[in-house]
Amino acid sequence: MPSKKALIRRPSPRLAEGLVTHIEREKADVELAVEQWEAYAEALRTHGWETVEVDSADDCPDSVFVEDTVVMYKNVALITRPGAESRRVETTGVEEAVARLGCSVNWIWEPGTLDGGDVLKIGDTIYVGRGGRTNAAGVQQLRAAFEPLGARVVAVPVSKVLHLKSAVTALPDGTVIGHIPKVDRPSLFPRFLSVPEESGSHVVLLGGSKLLMAASAPQTAELFTDLGHEPVMVDISEFEKLEGCVTCLSVRVRELYA
């Protein structure tokens, strides 16, 4: 069986110019960010993921946040139309990369906007954040693309953070996790677990009980360990200065190989 694949994209030399919406700007150290990105990619590979590097986009400060440019469901890659106009040129290289992987490619069209960071998949349920970067037309087009394939799309409000997955992600059993002050409506999720740190809301499922998560959430990591999970910690401090998190830096395409 082919290995699981993860799309990644090298940080732009202009990373420090990236967009900031809900936090005060801190200057990112680009050299340190590249080191952290390389360690992140190595953590994926160590835990069974083959990394596929999308062609770099040096003139696009936010391009390292590759998750925002495409949403995967089964064998379909839905190329997004980011809510920030300056980011829309980022999708070209990603479209080429997923096509090379053999995905069926679809697109979000004007007037729709959709950021991949607003999409949380739990089994066949797809939660999509309706907020600053994703509009109603984008949600409708997401539904049109994925509901015929068996997905159930649920729109949820996002107003306190940049993206839905800035507020919540999910554990392997489907329990949604989030830091309560940043979650608009936790009651919308059938199972919700509050975590003590904002950055503890973000996990990448590596397989089995292993969770890739930020080193800035040690208390949450301890909580997850007590629940029988295995946190794999990575330092992404320079990306956190730009509202980034562990989910933003890759797109996992395991669905192609299920």
Phi, psi and omega per residue, in radians:
M1 nan 2.370 3.133
P2 -1.041 2.640 3.112
S3 -1.212 2.779 3.037
K4 -1.209 2.496 -3.073
K5 -2.059 2.578 3.097
A6 -2.343 2.147 3.046
L7 -1.329 2.342 3.043
I8 -2.367 2.850 3.135
R9 -2.531 2.230 -3.060
R10 -1.075 2.470 3.127
P11 -1.044 2.493 3.055
S12 -1.285 2.559 3.002
P13 -1.023 -0.331 3.131
R14 -1.681 0.325 -3.086
L15 -0.858 -0.723 -3.054
A16 -1.099 -0.272 3.111
E17 -1.543 0.078 -3.070
G18 -1.018 2.753 -3.100
L19 -1.196 2.498 3.040
V20 -2.327 2.264 -3.022
T21 -2.064 -0.844 -2.995
H22 -1.901 0.008 3.131
I23 -2.297 2.851 3.086
E24 -1.356 2.506 -3.085
R25 -1.217 2.313 2.932
E26 -2.121 2.497 -3.093
K27 -1.264 2.173 3.108
A28 -1.472 2.466 3.077
D29 -1.556 1.848 -3.012
V30 -1.143 -0.698 -3.135
E31 -1.088 -0.778 3.100
L32 -1.155 -0.654 3.125
A33 -1.051 -0.714 3.121
V34 -1.100 -0.725 3.103
E35 -1.085 -0.755 3.136
Q36 -1.147 -0.681 3.108
W37 -1.102 -0.729 3.124
E38 -1.123 -0.667 3.097
A39 -1.186 -0.647 3.082
Y40 -1.077 -0.844 3.136
A41 -1.072 -0.683 3.140
E42 -1.161 -0.635 3.090
A43 -1.086 -0.700 3.078
L44 -1.064 -0.839 -3.096
R45 -1.126 -0.694 -3.138
T46 -1.036 -0.529 -3.074
H47 -1.848 0.507 2.898
G48 1.652 0.181 -3.130
W49 -1.828 2.239 3.033
E50 -1.464 2.109 -3.115
T51 -1.496 2.393 3.108
V52 -2.058 1.952 -3.041
E53 -1.526 2.066 3.041
V54 -1.234 2.523 3.101
D55 -0.914 2.358 -3.084
S56 -1.140 2.709 3.113
A57 -2.244 1.397 -2.964
D58 -1.108 -0.436 -3.139
D59 -1.528 0.047 -3.100
C60 -1.973 1.769 -3.026
P61 -1.001 -0.593 -3.050
D62 -1.659 0.126 -2.972
S63 -1.146 -0.356 3.089
V64 -1.079 -0.438 -3.133
F65 -1.450 1.172 -2.961
V66 -1.127 -0.432 -3.118
E67 -0.978 -0.545 -3.037
D68 -1.240 -0.239 -2.981
T69 -1.679 -0.215 -3.098
V70 -2.722 2.503 3.045
V71 -2.079 2.230 3.140
M72 -1.752 2.365 2.945
Y73 -2.563 2.097 -3.029
K74 0.933 -2.196 -3.088
N75 -1.716 0.221 -3.081
V76 -1.809 2.257 3.015
A77 -1.828 2.005 3.130
L78 -1.679 1.872 3.129
I79 -1.296 2.205 -3.008
T80 -1.459 3.026 2.974
R81 -2.200 1.585 -2.994
P82 -0.953 2.561 -3.128
G83 -1.162 -0.500 3.054
A84 -1.527 2.030 -3.040
E85 -0.981 -0.608 -3.095
S86 -1.132 -0.279 -3.087
R87 -1.676 -0.095 -2.996
R88 -1.184 -0.464 3.119
V89 -1.226 -0.240 -3.121
E90 -1.193 -0.352 -2.973
T91 -1.312 -0.375 -3.037
T92 -1.037 -0.907 -3.120
G93 -1.114 -0.596 3.133
V94 -1.207 -0.722 3.099
E95 -1.016 -0.748 3.119
E96 -1.119 -0.688 -3.104
A97 -1.154 -0.783 -3.113
V98 -1.248 -0.540 3.072
A99 -1.112 -0.703 3.107
R100 -1.120 -0.469 3.105
L101 -1.369 -0.123 3.114
G102 1.592 0.257 3.129
C103 -1.290 2.659 2.889
S104 -1.406 2.256 -2.997
V105 -1.874 2.332 3.054
N106 -2.282 2.986 -3.020
W107 -2.440 2.632 2.887
I108 -1.558 2.272 -3.068
W109 -1.946 2.696 3.033
E110 -0.966 2.394 0.177
P111 -1.571 0.162 -3.103
G112 -1.193 2.506 2.929
T113 -2.246 2.460 3.137
L114 -2.669 2.251 2.982
D115 -1.843 2.347 3.128
G116 -1.049 -0.450 3.093
G117 -1.160 -0.216 3.089
D118 -1.564 0.062 -3.028
V119 -2.018 2.088 3.109
L120 -2.059 2.045 -3.134
K121 -1.764 2.261 3.044
I122 -2.281 1.739 -3.010
G123 1.097 -2.223 3.123
D124 -1.677 0.130 3.036
T125 -1.656 2.235 3.122
I126 -2.044 1.932 3.048
Y127 -1.527 2.345 3.123
V128 -2.237 2.225 -3.120
G129 -1.378 2.200 3.106
R130 -1.780 1.853 -3.060
G131 -2.811 -2.381 -2.997
G132 -1.155 -0.633 -3.028
R133 -1.828 -0.286 -3.117
T134 -2.081 2.196 -3.102
N135 -1.829 3.104 -3.068
A136 -1.095 -0.662 3.126
A137 -1.147 -0.621 3.083
G138 -1.127 -0.715 3.093
V139 -1.099 -0.754 -3.136
Q140 -1.090 -0.700 -3.139
Q141 -1.248 -0.594 3.032
L142 -1.057 -0.771 3.103
R143 -1.044 -0.807 -3.095
A144 -1.094 -0.560 -3.118
A145 -1.357 -0.677 -2.921
F146 -1.902 -0.459 -3.128
E147 -1.108 -0.628 3.064
P148 -1.111 -0.293 3.123
L149 -1.609 0.015 3.091
G150 1.898 0.072 -3.135
A151 -1.428 2.676 2.959
R152 -1.992 2.034 -3.056
V153 -1.731 2.222 -3.122
V154 -2.158 2.049 3.100
A155 -1.487 2.379 3.127
V156 -2.302 2.575 -3.111
P157 -1.302 2.511 3.055
V158 -2.349 2.056 3.141
S159 -2.371 -0.274 -3.004
K160 -1.730 -0.198 -3.108
V161 -2.454 3.037 -3.083
L162 -1.158 -0.841 -3.056
H163 -2.329 2.829 3.050
L164 -0.948 -0.787 -3.094
K165 -1.409 0.066 2.858
S166 -1.365 -0.357 -3.097
A167 -1.818 -0.684 -3.043
V168 -2.498 2.576 2.852
T169 -2.389 -2.806 -3.066
A170 -2.480 2.601 3.055
L171 -1.403 2.949 -3.092
P172 -0.995 -0.502 -3.133
D173 -1.495 0.070 3.114
G174 1.641 -0.069 3.085
T175 -1.162 2.194 3.114
V176 -1.396 2.373 3.140
I177 -2.057 2.499 3.130
G178 -2.913 2.793 3.070
H179 -1.640 1.972 -2.926
I180 -0.823 -0.774 -3.104
P181 -1.064 -0.274 -3.086
K182 -1.843 0.014 -3.057
V183 -1.858 2.167 -3.099
D184 -1.171 -0.900 -3.043
R185 -2.431 1.361 -3.128
P186 -1.046 -0.420 -3.119
S187 -1.181 -0.233 3.126
L188 -1.259 -0.279 -3.098
F189 -1.751 2.288 -3.072
P190 -0.991 -0.661 3.095
R191 -2.295 2.155 -3.079
F192 -2.328 2.338 3.100
L193 -2.108 2.131 3.095
S194 -1.362 2.388 3.107
V195 -2.030 2.690 -2.976
P196 -1.386 -0.260 -3.086
E197 -2.230 2.521 -3.121
E198 -1.029 -0.787 -3.114
S199 -1.267 -0.198 3.038
G200 -1.295 -0.151 3.126
S201 -1.302 -0.166 -2.964
H202 -2.003 2.033 3.045
V203 -2.332 2.561 2.976
V204 -1.889 2.210 -3.122
L205 -1.390 1.989 -3.083
L206 -1.563 -0.259 -3.063
G207 2.150 2.516 -3.084
G208 1.067 -2.295 -3.121
S209 -1.760 0.165 -3.051
K210 -1.473 2.312 -3.115
L211 -2.178 2.081 3.020
L212 -1.408 2.220 -3.095
M213 -2.648 2.892 -3.032
A214 -1.325 2.500 3.096
A215 -1.130 -0.280 -3.130
S216 -1.360 0.081 -3.114
A217 -2.184 1.027 -3.088
P218 -1.150 -0.607 3.136
Q219 -1.163 -0.713 3.114
T220 -1.155 -0.688 3.102
A221 -1.049 -0.686 3.106
E222 -1.129 -0.715 3.094
L223 -1.061 -0.811 -3.128
F224 -1.136 -0.646 3.089
T225 -1.080 -0.748 3.109
D226 -1.078 -0.473 3.140
L227 -1.541 0.044 3.068
G228 1.670 0.169 3.090
H229 -1.609 2.947 -3.131
E230 -2.150 1.644 3.119
P231 -1.177 2.405 3.008
V232 -2.020 1.923 -2.962
M233 -1.638 2.385 3.049
V234 -2.327 2.496 3.113
D235 -1.510 2.037 3.112
I236 -2.213 0.628 -3.018
S237 -0.991 -0.650 -3.097
E238 -1.235 -0.521 3.101
F239 -1.386 -0.531 3.085
E240 -1.129 -0.476 3.078
K241 -1.140 -0.299 -3.122
L242 -2.001 0.448 3.129
E243 1.150 0.412 3.097
G244 -1.585 2.802 3.093
C245 -2.563 -3.120 -3.030
V246 -1.110 -0.534 -3.121
T247 -1.273 -0.505 -3.039
C248 -1.148 -0.447 -2.902
L249 -1.570 0.043 3.105
S250 -2.726 2.817 3.007
V251 -2.192 1.996 -3.124
R252 -1.512 2.286 -3.074
V253 -2.043 0.687 3.126
R254 -1.067 -0.447 -3.074
E255 -1.049 -0.463 -3.138
L256 -1.147 -0.383 -2.967
Y257 -2.021 0.156 -3.131
A258 -1.241 nan nan
